[in-house]
Amino acid sequence: MNATPRGSHVPVVADARPEAVSGPVVGVLAVQGDVREHVAVLHRLGARVVLVRRPAELDQVEALVLPGGESTAIDRLVRAFDLQAPLRRRIAAGLPVLGSCAGMILLADRLVEPAAGQQTLGGIDMTVRRNGFGRQVDSFETDLEPVGLPGPPVHAVFIRAPVAVEVGPEVDVLATVPDPVGGGDTIVAVRQGVLLATAFHPEVSGDDRFHRLLLELVEQAGGRSGPS
């Protein structure tokens, strides 16, 4: 999705179904990446969705999705649209967030070999490597059994995906896959408090359990968390 010039009006994304009227307000960072796919899942779950491109839109939300895309481009646009500081404040104040693929990179406190000048929003005590499985041609799909998500395995789609190479003591590892290079397990889904991150794309698999978990975290947090 193309970026919208600063100062343009972005309305709440409408959903005509009655059940969407009273659902939580969830923002989707909409400067670049898989925005429409996340919006579609959230609408199916009854959420009201705001496309976030400006601080004023961020102020409306009770939770946030950081979509997959190009992490370096998202980083640059977040700073260009004066969103970096408000995003960092809301995340630090306890805003529930789901980051997928590039969103996982944005939520990392540390990066391995970041691009020149690349910054993150932080929030999760982890070190992430971009393109953890290789280039676009190394994208793959597999089934995972995430910790804490009952039901059948999650079908996970990895597209030029990152990996978490190190996590802090307060981070729960939700899913791993075999490391194609060094052996052992590679971390591909984590949770720290109300922050969730996946190296894969739950918005394209048809499995909405990670989005449901985000909405549960909103309910547990009692709605808005902290000032913008």
CYANA upper distance limits for C-alpha pairs under 8 A (distance plus 0.5 A):
  1 MET  CA     30 ALA  CA      7.77
  1 MET  CA     31 VAL  CA      7.51
  1 MET  CA     32 GLN  CA      5.73
  1 MET  CA     33 GLY  CA      6.53
  1 MET  CA     34 ASP  CA      7.91
  1 MET  CA     35 VAL  CA      7.39
  2 ASN  CA     31 VAL  CA      7.15
  2 ASN  CA     32 GLN  CA      6.58
  3 ALA  CA     30 ALA  CA      7.81
  3 ALA  CA     31 VAL  CA      5.27
  3 ALA  CA     32 GLN  CA      6.84
  3 ALA  CA     53 ARG  CA      8.49
  3 ALA  CA     77 LEU  CA      8.36
  4 THR  CA      8 SER  CA      7.33
  4 THR  CA     31 VAL  CA      7.72
  4 THR  CA     53 ARG  CA      7.86
  6 ARG  CA     53 ARG  CA      8.48
  6 ARG  CA     54 ARG  CA      7.85
  6 ARG  CA     81 PHE  CA      6.76
  7 GLY  CA     54 ARG  CA      8.36
 10 VAL  CA     51 LEU  CA      7.27
 10 VAL  CA     52 VAL  CA      8.45
 10 VAL  CA     53 ARG  CA      8.37
 10 VAL  CA     57 GLU  CA      8.49
 11 PRO  CA     50 VAL  CA      7.53
 11 PRO  CA     51 LEU  CA      7.92
 12 VAL  CA     48 ARG  CA      8.00
 12 VAL  CA     49 VAL  CA      6.47
 12 VAL  CA     50 VAL  CA      5.05
 12 VAL  CA     51 LEU  CA      7.14
 13 VAL  CA     48 ARG  CA      7.69
 13 VAL  CA     49 VAL  CA      5.86
 13 VAL  CA     50 VAL  CA      6.23
 13 VAL  CA     51 LEU  CA      7.46
 14 ALA  CA     48 ARG  CA      8.03
 14 ALA  CA     49 VAL  CA      8.05
 15 ASP  CA     20 ALA  CA      6.92
 15 ASP  CA     43 HIS  CA      7.23
 15 ASP  CA     48 ARG  CA      7.95
 16 ALA  CA     20 ALA  CA      7.99
 17 ARG  CA     21 VAL  CA      8.01
 19 GLU  CA     23 GLY  CA      7.45
 19 GLU  CA     46 GLY  CA      6.03
 20 ALA  CA     43 HIS  CA      7.47
 20 ALA  CA     45 LEU  CA      8.45
 20 ALA  CA     46 GLY  CA      4.71
 20 ALA  CA     47 ALA  CA      5.91
 20 ALA  CA     48 ARG  CA      6.33
 21 VAL  CA     46 GLY  CA      8.19
 21 VAL  CA     47 ALA  CA      8.35
 21 VAL  CA     48 ARG  CA      7.38
 22 SER  CA     46 GLY  CA      8.47
 22 SER  CA     47 ALA  CA      8.31
 22 SER  CA     48 ARG  CA      8.32
 23 GLY  CA     46 GLY  CA      5.98
 23 GLY  CA     47 ALA  CA      5.03
 23 GLY  CA     48 ARG  CA      6.32
 24 PRO  CA     46 GLY  CA      8.43
 24 PRO  CA     47 ALA  CA      5.71
 24 PRO  CA     48 ARG  CA      6.46
 24 PRO  CA     62 GLU  CA      7.12
 24 PRO  CA    215 LEU  CA      7.90
 24 PRO  CA    218 VAL  CA      8.01
 24 PRO  CA    223 GLY  CA      8.11
 25 VAL  CA     47 ALA  CA      6.56
 25 VAL  CA     48 ARG  CA      5.21
 25 VAL  CA     49 VAL  CA      6.22
 25 VAL  CA     50 VAL  CA      7.54
 25 VAL  CA     60 GLN  CA      7.81
 25 VAL  CA     61 VAL  CA      5.62
 25 VAL  CA     62 GLU  CA      5.90
 25 VAL  CA     63 ALA  CA      7.32
 26 VAL  CA     42 LEU  CA      8.39
 26 VAL  CA     47 ALA  CA      7.04
 26 VAL  CA     48 ARG  CA      6.62
 26 VAL  CA     49 VAL  CA      5.49
 26 VAL  CA     50 VAL  CA      6.70
 26 VAL  CA     61 VAL  CA      5.84
 26 VAL  CA     62 GLU  CA      6.24
 26 VAL  CA     63 ALA  CA      5.27
 26 VAL  CA     64 LEU  CA      5.94
 26 VAL  CA     65 VAL  CA      7.94
 27 GLY  CA     49 VAL  CA      6.10
 27 GLY  CA     50 VAL  CA      5.10
 27 GLY  CA     51 LEU  CA      6.23
 27 GLY  CA     52 VAL  CA      6.39
 27 GLY  CA     57 GLU  CA      8.44
 27 GLY  CA     58 LEU  CA      7.39
 27 GLY  CA     61 VAL  CA      6.03
 27 GLY  CA     62 GLU  CA      8.07
 27 GLY  CA     63 ALA  CA      6.61
 27 GLY  CA     64 LEU  CA      5.03
 27 GLY  CA     65 VAL  CA      6.67
 28 VAL  CA     35 VAL  CA      7.16
 28 VAL  CA     38 HIS  CA      7.90
 28 VAL  CA     39 VAL  CA      7.64
 28 VAL  CA     49 VAL  CA      7.64
 28 VAL  CA     50 VAL  CA      6.82
 28 VAL  CA     51 LEU  CA      5.68
 28 VAL  CA     52 VAL  CA      6.23
 28 VAL  CA     64 LEU  CA      6.16
 28 VAL  CA     65 VAL  CA      5.21
 28 VAL  CA     66 LEU  CA      6.78
 28 VAL  CA     67 PRO  CA      7.79
 29 LEU  CA     35 VAL  CA      7.82
 29 LEU  CA     51 LEU  CA      6.65
 29 LEU  CA     52 VAL  CA      5.22
 29 LEU  CA     53 ARG  CA      6.91
 29 LEU  CA     64 LEU  CA      7.76
 29 LEU  CA     65 VAL  CA      6.77
 29 LEU  CA     66 LEU  CA      6.01
 29 LEU  CA     67 PRO  CA      7.36
 30 ALA  CA     35 VAL  CA      6.39
 30 ALA  CA     51 LEU  CA      6.05
 30 ALA  CA     52 VAL  CA      5.96
 30 ALA  CA     53 ARG  CA      6.26
 31 VAL  CA     52 VAL  CA      8.21
 31 VAL  CA     53 ARG  CA      6.51
 31 VAL  CA     74 ILE  CA      6.98
 31 VAL  CA     77 LEU  CA      6.97
 31 VAL  CA     78 VAL  CA      7.77
 32 GLN  CA     69 GLY  CA      6.86
 32 GLN  CA     70 GLU  CA      8.00
 32 GLN  CA     73 ALA  CA      7.92
 32 GLN  CA     74 ILE  CA      6.53
 33 GLY  CA     67 PRO  CA      6.50
 33 GLY  CA     68 GLY  CA      5.89
 33 GLY  CA     69 GLY  CA      4.45
 33 GLY  CA     70 GLU  CA      7.34
 33 GLY  CA     74 ILE  CA      8.49
 34 ASP  CA     38 HIS  CA      7.28
 34 ASP  CA     67 PRO  CA      6.00
 34 ASP  CA     68 GLY  CA      6.02
 34 ASP  CA     69 GLY  CA      6.74
 35 VAL  CA     39 VAL  CA      6.77
 35 VAL  CA     67 PRO  CA      6.71
 36 ARG  CA     40 ALA  CA      6.63
 37 GLU  CA     41 VAL  CA      7.03
 37 GLU  CA    203 GLU  CA      6.12
 37 GLU  CA    204 VAL  CA      7.12
 38 HIS  CA     42 LEU  CA      6.71
 38 HIS  CA     65 VAL  CA      8.19
 38 HIS  CA     67 PRO  CA      7.83
 38 HIS  CA    203 GLU  CA      5.86
 39 VAL  CA     43 HIS  CA      6.59
 39 VAL  CA     49 VAL  CA      7.22
 40 ALA  CA     44 ARG  CA      6.79
 41 VAL  CA     45 LEU  CA      6.96
 41 VAL  CA    203 GLU  CA      7.08
 41 VAL  CA    208 ASP  CA      7.31
 41 VAL  CA    211 HIS  CA      8.05
 42 LEU  CA     46 GLY  CA      6.96
 42 LEU  CA     47 ALA  CA      5.90
 42 LEU  CA     48 ARG  CA      8.12
 42 LEU  CA     49 VAL  CA      7.70
 42 LEU  CA    211 HIS  CA      7.56
 43 HIS  CA     47 ALA  CA      5.82
 43 HIS  CA     48 ARG  CA      7.26
 43 HIS  CA     49 VAL  CA      7.72
 45 LEU  CA    212 ARG  CA      7.95
 50 VAL  CA     57 GLU  CA      7.41
 50 VAL  CA     60 GLN  CA      8.27
 50 VAL  CA     61 VAL  CA      7.71
 51 LEU  CA     57 GLU  CA      7.71
 52 VAL  CA     57 GLU  CA      5.78
 52 VAL  CA     58 LEU  CA      6.24
 53 ARG  CA     57 GLU  CA      7.35
 53 ARG  CA     58 LEU  CA      8.29
 53 ARG  CA     78 VAL  CA      8.43
 53 ARG  CA     81 PHE  CA      7.44
 53 ARG  CA     83 LEU  CA      8.04
 54 ARG  CA     58 LEU  CA      7.12
 54 ARG  CA     81 PHE  CA      6.85
 54 ARG  CA     82 ASP  CA      7.74
 54 ARG  CA     83 LEU  CA      6.81
 55 PRO  CA     59 ASP  CA      6.83
 55 PRO  CA     82 ASP  CA      7.73
 55 PRO  CA     83 LEU  CA      6.30
 55 PRO  CA     86 PRO  CA      6.93
 55 PRO  CA    228 SER  CA      8.34
 56 ALA  CA     60 GLN  CA      7.59
 57 GLU  CA     61 VAL  CA      7.82
 58 LEU  CA     86 PRO  CA      8.32
 58 LEU  CA     87 LEU  CA      8.19
 58 LEU  CA    228 SER  CA      7.79
 59 ASP  CA    227 PRO  CA      8.22
 59 ASP  CA    228 SER  CA      6.01
 61 VAL  CA    224 ARG  CA      7.72
 62 GLU  CA     95 LEU  CA      7.29
 62 GLU  CA     96 PRO  CA      7.85
 62 GLU  CA    218 VAL  CA      7.14
 62 GLU  CA    223 GLY  CA      6.01
 62 GLU  CA    224 ARG  CA      5.26
 62 GLU  CA    225 SER  CA      7.56
 63 ALA  CA     95 LEU  CA      6.26
 63 ALA  CA     96 PRO  CA      5.35
 63 ALA  CA     97 VAL  CA      6.25
 63 ALA  CA    214 LEU  CA      8.11
 63 ALA  CA    215 LEU  CA      8.31
 63 ALA  CA    218 VAL  CA      6.98
 63 ALA  CA    224 ARG  CA      8.31
 64 LEU  CA     95 LEU  CA      7.89
 64 LEU  CA     96 PRO  CA      6.92
 64 LEU  CA     97 VAL  CA      5.25
 64 LEU  CA     98 LEU  CA      6.95
 65 VAL  CA     97 VAL  CA      6.14
 65 VAL  CA     98 LEU  CA      5.32
 65 VAL  CA     99 GLY  CA      6.27
 65 VAL  CA    100 SER  CA      8.43
 65 VAL  CA    103 GLY  CA      8.32
 66 LEU  CA     97 VAL  CA      7.83
 66 LEU  CA     98 LEU  CA      6.67
 66 LEU  CA     99 GLY  CA      4.99
 66 LEU  CA    100 SER  CA      6.91
 66 LEU  CA    102 ALA  CA      8.07
 66 LEU  CA    103 GLY  CA      5.09
 66 LEU  CA    104 MET  CA      8.41
 66 LEU  CA    106 LEU  CA      8.32
 67 PRO  CA     99 GLY  CA      6.50
 67 PRO  CA    100 SER  CA      5.87
 67 PRO  CA    101 CYS  CA      7.55
 67 PRO  CA    102 ALA  CA      7.00
 67 PRO  CA    103 GLY  CA      5.81
 68 GLY  CA     99 GLY  CA      8.11
 68 GLY  CA    100 SER  CA      5.82
 68 GLY  CA    101 CYS  CA      5.26
 68 GLY  CA    102 ALA  CA      4.95
 68 GLY  CA    103 GLY  CA      6.18
 68 GLY  CA    201 HIS  CA      7.64
 69 GLY  CA     74 ILE  CA      7.96
 69 GLY  CA    101 CYS  CA      7.84
 69 GLY  CA    102 ALA  CA      6.07
 70 GLU  CA     74 ILE  CA      6.65
 70 GLU  CA    102 ALA  CA      6.77
 71 SER  CA     75 ASP  CA      6.53
 71 SER  CA    102 ALA  CA      5.37
 71 SER  CA    103 GLY  CA      7.90
 71 SER  CA    105 ILE  CA      7.31
 71 SER  CA    106 LEU  CA      7.53
 72 THR  CA     76 ARG  CA      6.78
 72 THR  CA    115 ALA  CA      7.71
 72 THR  CA    118 GLN  CA      6.75
 73 ALA  CA     77 LEU  CA      6.65
 74 ILE  CA     78 VAL  CA      6.44
 75 ASP  CA     79 ARG  CA      6.93
 75 ASP  CA    106 LEU  CA      8.17
 75 ASP  CA    118 GLN  CA      7.38
 75 ASP  CA    119 GLN  CA      6.97
 75 ASP  CA    120 THR  CA      7.44
 76 ARG  CA     80 ALA  CA      6.64
 76 ARG  CA    118 GLN  CA      8.45
 77 LEU  CA     81 PHE  CA      6.49
 78 VAL  CA     82 ASP  CA      6.84
 78 VAL  CA     83 LEU  CA      5.57
 78 VAL  CA     84 GLN  CA      6.06
 79 ARG  CA     83 LEU  CA      6.32
 79 ARG  CA     84 GLN  CA      5.83
 82 ASP  CA     86 PRO  CA      8.34
 83 LEU  CA     87 LEU  CA      6.42
 84 GLN  CA     88 ARG  CA      6.65
 84 GLN  CA    121 LEU  CA      7.38
 85 ALA  CA     89 ARG  CA      6.67
 86 PRO  CA     90 ARG  CA      6.69
 86 PRO  CA    228 SER  CA      6.28
 87 LEU  CA     91 ILE  CA      6.59
 87 LEU  CA    121 LEU  CA      7.55
 87 LEU  CA    228 SER  CA      8.25
 88 ARG  CA     92 ALA  CA      6.55
 88 ARG  CA    121 LEU  CA      6.10
 88 ARG  CA    122 GLY  CA      7.72
 88 ARG  CA    123 GLY  CA      8.44
 89 ARG  CA     93 ALA  CA      6.56
 89 ARG  CA    227 PRO  CA      8.24
 89 ARG  CA    228 SER  CA      6.90
 90 ARG  CA     94 GLY  CA      7.01
 90 ARG  CA     95 LEU  CA      6.06
 90 ARG  CA    225 SER  CA      7.86
 90 ARG  CA    226 GLY  CA      6.89
 90 ARG  CA    227 PRO  CA      7.14
 90 ARG  CA    228 SER  CA      6.02
 91 ILE  CA     95 LEU  CA      5.47
 91 ILE  CA     96 PRO  CA      7.89
 91 ILE  CA     97 VAL  CA      8.03
 91 ILE  CA    123 GLY  CA      7.02
 92 ALA  CA    123 GLY  CA      7.10
 93 ALA  CA    225 SER  CA      6.56
 93 ALA  CA    226 GLY  CA      5.43
 93 ALA  CA    227 PRO  CA      7.85
 94 GLY  CA    194 VAL  CA      7.33
 94 GLY  CA    225 SER  CA      5.84
 94 GLY  CA    226 GLY  CA      7.17
 95 LEU  CA    194 VAL  CA      7.51
 95 LEU  CA    195 LEU  CA      8.38
 95 LEU  CA    224 ARG  CA      7.69
 95 LEU  CA    225 SER  CA      5.78
 95 LEU  CA    226 GLY  CA      7.86
 96 PRO  CA    194 VAL  CA      5.17
 96 PRO  CA    195 LEU  CA      6.07
 96 PRO  CA    196 LEU  CA      8.44
 96 PRO  CA    214 LEU  CA      7.20
 96 PRO  CA    217 LEU  CA      6.85
 96 PRO  CA    218 VAL  CA      6.77
 96 PRO  CA    221 ALA  CA      8.50
 97 VAL  CA    194 VAL  CA      7.09
 97 VAL  CA    195 LEU  CA      5.43
 97 VAL  CA    196 LEU  CA      6.57
 97 VAL  CA    214 LEU  CA      7.46
 98 LEU  CA    103 GLY  CA      8.01
 98 LEU  CA    195 LEU  CA      6.68
 98 LEU  CA    196 LEU  CA      5.19
 98 LEU  CA    197 ALA  CA      6.15
 98 LEU  CA    198 THR  CA      8.46
 98 LEU  CA    210 PHE  CA      8.45
 98 LEU  CA    211 HIS  CA      8.08
 98 LEU  CA    214 LEU  CA      7.03
 99 GLY  CA    103 GLY  CA      4.33
 99 GLY  CA    104 MET  CA      5.37
 99 GLY  CA    106 LEU  CA      8.08
 99 GLY  CA    107 LEU  CA      7.39
 99 GLY  CA    196 LEU  CA      6.72
 99 GLY  CA    197 ALA  CA      5.10
 99 GLY  CA    198 THR  CA      6.84
100 SER  CA    104 MET  CA      5.87
100 SER  CA    197 ALA  CA      6.24
100 SER  CA    198 THR  CA      5.33
100 SER  CA    199 ALA  CA      6.37
100 SER  CA    200 PHE  CA      6.62
100 SER  CA    201 HIS  CA      6.25
100 SER  CA    202 PRO  CA      7.85
101 CYS  CA    105 ILE  CA      7.33
101 CYS  CA    159 ILE  CA      8.44
101 CYS  CA    161 ALA  CA      6.33
101 CYS  CA    162 PRO  CA      6.83
101 CYS  CA    197 ALA  CA      8.24
101 CYS  CA    198 THR  CA      6.50
101 CYS  CA    199 ALA  CA      4.86
101 CYS  CA    200 PHE  CA      5.92
101 CYS  CA    201 HIS  CA      6.91
102 ALA  CA    106 LEU  CA      6.85
102 ALA  CA    161 ALA  CA      8.36
102 ALA  CA    162 PRO  CA      8.03
102 ALA  CA    199 ALA  CA      8.24
103 GLY  CA    107 LEU  CA      6.76
103 GLY  CA    197 ALA  CA      7.51
103 GLY  CA    198 THR  CA      8.43
104 MET  CA    108 ALA  CA      6.89
104 MET  CA    128 VAL  CA      8.45
104 MET  CA    162 PRO  CA      8.05
104 MET  CA    197 ALA  CA      5.42
104 MET  CA    198 THR  CA      6.45
104 MET  CA    199 ALA  CA      6.72
105 ILE  CA    111 LEU  CA      7.99
105 ILE  CA    120 THR  CA      7.51
105 ILE  CA    128 VAL  CA      6.80
105 ILE  CA    129 ARG  CA      8.38
105 ILE  CA    130 ARG  CA      7.64
105 ILE  CA    162 PRO  CA      7.59
106 LEU  CA    119 GLN  CA      8.31
106 LEU  CA    120 THR  CA      5.13
106 LEU  CA    121 LEU  CA      5.82
106 LEU  CA    122 GLY  CA      6.82
107 LEU  CA    120 THR  CA      7.00
107 LEU  CA    121 LEU  CA      6.09
107 LEU  CA    122 GLY  CA      4.93
107 LEU  CA    123 GLY  CA      6.05
107 LEU  CA    124 ILE  CA      6.32
107 LEU  CA    197 ALA  CA      7.88
108 ALA  CA    120 THR  CA      7.08
108 ALA  CA    121 LEU  CA      7.71
108 ALA  CA    122 GLY  CA      5.30
108 ALA  CA    123 GLY  CA      6.92
108 ALA  CA    124 ILE  CA      5.80
108 ALA  CA    125 ASP  CA      7.08
108 ALA  CA    126 MET  CA      6.00
108 ALA  CA    127 THR  CA      6.67
108 ALA  CA    128 VAL  CA      6.81
109 ASP  CA    120 THR  CA      7.46
109 ASP  CA    121 LEU  CA      7.96
109 ASP  CA    122 GLY  CA      4.82
109 ASP  CA    123 GLY  CA      6.62
109 ASP  CA    124 ILE  CA      6.34
109 ASP  CA    125 ASP  CA      6.03
109 ASP  CA    126 MET  CA      6.30
109 ASP  CA    127 THR  CA      7.00
110 ARG  CA    120 THR  CA      8.30
110 ARG  CA    122 GLY  CA      8.11
110 ARG  CA    125 ASP  CA      8.26
110 ARG  CA    126 MET  CA      6.76
110 ARG  CA    127 THR  CA      5.09
110 ARG  CA    128 VAL  CA      6.90
111 LEU  CA    127 THR  CA      5.81
111 LEU  CA    128 VAL  CA      5.39
111 LEU  CA    129 ARG  CA      6.38
111 LEU  CA    130 ARG  CA      8.17
112 VAL  CA    127 THR  CA      7.25
112 VAL  CA    128 VAL  CA      6.53
112 VAL  CA    129 ARG  CA      5.42
112 VAL  CA    130 ARG  CA      7.82
113 GLU  CA    129 ARG  CA      7.78
114 PRO  CA    118 GLN  CA      6.37
114 PRO  CA    130 ARG  CA      8.08
123 GLY  CA    195 LEU  CA      7.99
124 ILE  CA    171 VAL  CA      7.78
124 ILE  CA    191 ARG  CA      8.35
124 ILE  CA    192 GLN  CA      6.59
124 ILE  CA    195 LEU  CA      7.58
125 ASP  CA    167 VAL  CA      6.36
125 ASP  CA    168 GLY  CA      5.67
125 ASP  CA    170 GLU  CA      8.08
125 ASP  CA    171 VAL  CA      7.25
125 ASP  CA    192 GLN  CA      8.36
126 MET  CA    164 ALA  CA      7.03
126 MET  CA    165 VAL  CA      8.05
126 MET  CA    166 GLU  CA      5.97
126 MET  CA    167 VAL  CA      4.67
126 MET  CA    168 GLY  CA      6.51
126 MET  CA    171 VAL  CA      8.30
127 THR  CA    164 ALA  CA      6.19
127 THR  CA    165 VAL  CA      6.22
127 THR  CA    166 GLU  CA      5.61
127 THR  CA    167 VAL  CA      6.92
128 VAL  CA    162 PRO  CA      7.14
128 VAL  CA    163 VAL  CA      6.10
128 VAL  CA    164 ALA  CA      4.82
128 VAL  CA    165 VAL  CA      6.25
128 VAL  CA    166 GLU  CA      7.78
129 ARG  CA    162 PRO  CA      6.02
129 ARG  CA    163 VAL  CA      5.98
129 ARG  CA    164 ALA  CA      6.84
129 ARG  CA    165 VAL  CA      7.25
130 ARG  CA    161 ALA  CA      7.38
130 ARG  CA    162 PRO  CA      4.93
130 ARG  CA    163 VAL  CA      7.34
131 ASN  CA    135 ARG  CA      6.90
131 ASN  CA    160 ARG  CA      5.76
131 ASN  CA    161 ALA  CA      5.63
131 ASN  CA    162 PRO  CA      5.30
131 ASN  CA    163 VAL  CA      8.03
132 GLY  CA    160 ARG  CA      7.96
132 GLY  CA    161 ALA  CA      6.40
132 GLY  CA    162 PRO  CA      5.01
132 GLY  CA    163 VAL  CA      5.59
133 PHE  CA    138 ASP  CA      7.00
133 PHE  CA    139 SER  CA      8.00
133 PHE  CA    160 ARG  CA      7.25
133 PHE  CA    161 ALA  CA      6.85
133 PHE  CA    162 PRO  CA      7.59
133 PHE  CA    163 VAL  CA      8.25
133 PHE  CA    180 PRO  CA      7.89
134 GLY  CA    138 ASP  CA      6.11
134 GLY  CA    139 SER  CA      8.32
134 GLY  CA    160 ARG  CA      7.02
134 GLY  CA    161 ALA  CA      8.42
135 ARG  CA    139 SER  CA      7.75
135 ARG  CA    160 ARG  CA      6.10
136 GLN  CA    159 ILE  CA      6.96
136 GLN  CA    160 ARG  CA      5.46
137 VAL  CA    160 ARG  CA      8.43
138 ASP  CA    159 ILE  CA      8.31
138 ASP  CA    160 ARG  CA      7.43
139 SER  CA    157 VAL  CA      8.38
139 SER  CA    158 PHE  CA      5.94
139 SER  CA    159 ILE  CA      5.12
139 SER  CA    160 ARG  CA      6.06
139 SER  CA    161 ALA  CA      7.90
140 PHE  CA    157 VAL  CA      6.74
140 PHE  CA    158 PHE  CA      5.79
140 PHE  CA    159 ILE  CA      7.22
141 GLU  CA    155 HIS  CA      7.63
141 GLU  CA    156 ALA  CA      6.09
141 GLU  CA    157 VAL  CA      5.05
141 GLU  CA    158 PHE  CA      6.39
142 THR  CA    155 HIS  CA      6.35
142 THR  CA    156 ALA  CA      5.91
142 THR  CA    157 VAL  CA      7.32
143 ASP  CA    153 PRO  CA      6.22
143 ASP  CA    154 VAL  CA      5.92
143 ASP  CA    155 HIS  CA      4.94
143 ASP  CA    156 ALA  CA      6.29
144 LEU  CA    153 PRO  CA      5.69
144 LEU  CA    154 VAL  CA      5.54
144 LEU  CA    155 HIS  CA      6.86
144 LEU  CA    156 ALA  CA      7.23
144 LEU  CA    175 ALA  CA      7.27
144 LEU  CA    176 THR  CA      8.08
144 LEU  CA    177 VAL  CA      8.12
145 GLU  CA    149 LEU  CA      8.29
145 GLU  CA    152 PRO  CA      7.93
145 GLU  CA    153 PRO  CA      5.22
145 GLU  CA    154 VAL  CA      6.61
145 GLU  CA    175 ALA  CA      7.21
146 PRO  CA    153 PRO  CA      7.97
146 PRO  CA    154 VAL  CA      7.78
146 PRO  CA    174 LEU  CA      5.54
146 PRO  CA    175 ALA  CA      5.24
146 PRO  CA    189 ALA  CA      8.34
147 VAL  CA    173 VAL  CA      8.13
147 VAL  CA    174 LEU  CA      5.25
147 VAL  CA    175 ALA  CA      6.99
148 GLY  CA    174 LEU  CA      7.81
149 LEU  CA    209 ARG  CA      7.60
154 VAL  CA    207 ASP  CA      7.33
155 HIS  CA    205 SER  CA      6.80
155 HIS  CA    207 ASP  CA      7.90
156 ALA  CA    200 PHE  CA      6.36
156 ALA  CA    201 HIS  CA      7.15
156 ALA  CA    202 PRO  CA      7.16
156 ALA  CA    205 SER  CA      7.20
157 VAL  CA    200 PHE  CA      5.83
157 VAL  CA    201 HIS  CA      6.04
157 VAL  CA    202 PRO  CA      7.86
157 VAL  CA    204 VAL  CA      8.04
157 VAL  CA    205 SER  CA      7.39
158 PHE  CA    199 ALA  CA      7.40
158 PHE  CA    200 PHE  CA      5.15
158 PHE  CA    201 HIS  CA      7.08
159 ILE  CA    200 PHE  CA      7.49
159 ILE  CA    201 HIS  CA      8.30
161 ALA  CA    199 ALA  CA      6.06
161 ALA  CA    200 PHE  CA      6.96
162 PRO  CA    188 VAL  CA      8.28
162 PRO  CA    199 ALA  CA      5.98
163 VAL  CA    186 THR  CA      7.19
163 VAL  CA    187 ILE  CA      6.46
163 VAL  CA    188 VAL  CA      6.11
163 VAL  CA    199 ALA  CA      6.64
164 ALA  CA    186 THR  CA      7.61
164 ALA  CA    187 ILE  CA      5.72
164 ALA  CA    188 VAL  CA      6.91
165 VAL  CA    186 THR  CA      7.59
165 VAL  CA    187 ILE  CA      7.31
167 VAL  CA    171 VAL  CA      6.60
170 GLU  CA    192 GLN  CA      6.79
171 VAL  CA    190 VAL  CA      7.13
171 VAL  CA    191 ARG  CA      6.27
171 VAL  CA    192 GLN  CA      5.21
171 VAL  CA    193 GLY  CA      8.42
172 ASP  CA    190 VAL  CA      6.07
172 ASP  CA    191 ARG  CA      5.62
172 ASP  CA    192 GLN  CA      6.69
173 VAL  CA    187 ILE  CA      7.35
173 VAL  CA    189 ALA  CA      6.69
173 VAL  CA    190 VAL  CA      5.09
173 VAL  CA    191 ARG  CA      7.09
174 LEU  CA    188 VAL  CA      8.20
174 LEU  CA    189 ALA  CA      5.56
174 LEU  CA    190 VAL  CA      5.52
174 LEU  CA    191 ARG  CA      7.37
175 ALA  CA    187 ILE  CA      6.70
175 ALA  CA    188 VAL  CA      6.13
175 ALA  CA    189 ALA  CA      5.43
175 ALA  CA    190 VAL  CA      7.58
176 THR  CA    185 ASP  CA      6.33
176 THR  CA    186 THR  CA      5.69
176 THR  CA    187 ILE  CA      4.95
176 THR  CA    188 VAL  CA      5.73
176 THR  CA    189 ALA  CA      7.42
177 VAL  CA    185 ASP  CA      6.01
177 VAL  CA    186 THR  CA      5.76
177 VAL  CA    187 ILE  CA      7.22
177 VAL  CA    188 VAL  CA      7.46
178 PRO  CA    183 GLY  CA      7.05
178 PRO  CA    184 GLY  CA      6.32
178 PRO  CA    185 ASP  CA      5.05
178 PRO  CA    186 THR  CA      6.33
179 ASP  CA    183 GLY  CA      5.33
179 ASP  CA    184 GLY  CA      6.08
179 ASP  CA    185 ASP  CA      5.65
179 ASP  CA    186 THR  CA      5.59
188 VAL  CA    198 THR  CA      6.16
188 VAL  CA    199 ALA  CA      5.42
188 VAL  CA    200 PHE  CA      7.70
189 ALA  CA    196 LEU  CA      8.06
189 ALA  CA    197 ALA  CA      6.08
189 ALA  CA    198 THR  CA      4.75
189 ALA  CA    199 ALA  CA      6.71
190 VAL  CA    196 LEU  CA      6.39
190 VAL  CA    197 ALA  CA      5.89
190 VAL  CA    198 THR  CA      7.10
191 ARG  CA    195 LEU  CA      6.10
191 ARG  CA    196 LEU  CA      5.04
191 ARG  CA    197 ALA  CA      6.97
192 GLN  CA    196 LEU  CA      7.18
194 VAL  CA    214 LEU  CA      8.32
194 VAL  CA    217 LEU  CA      6.60
196 LEU  CA    214 LEU  CA      8.15
198 THR  CA    202 PRO  CA      8.45
201 HIS  CA    205 SER  CA      7.63
202 PRO  CA    206 GLY  CA      7.83
202 PRO  CA    207 ASP  CA      6.92
202 PRO  CA    208 ASP  CA      7.31
202 PRO  CA    210 PHE  CA      7.45
203 GLU  CA    207 ASP  CA      7.95
203 GLU  CA    208 ASP  CA      7.66
208 ASP  CA    212 ARG  CA      6.63
209 ARG  CA    213 LEU  CA      6.59
210 PHE  CA    214 LEU  CA      6.84
211 HIS  CA    215 LEU  CA      6.94
212 ARG  CA    216 GLU  CA      6.72
213 LEU  CA    217 LEU  CA      6.74
214 LEU  CA    218 VAL  CA      6.99
215 LEU  CA    219 GLU  CA      6.96
216 GLU  CA    220 GLN  CA      6.69
217 LEU  CA    221 ALA  CA      6.49
218 VAL  CA    222 GLY  CA      6.72
218 VAL  CA    223 GLY  CA      6.03
218 VAL  CA    224 ARG  CA      8.41
219 GLU  CA    223 GLY  CA      6.69
221 ALA  CA    225 SER  CA      7.63
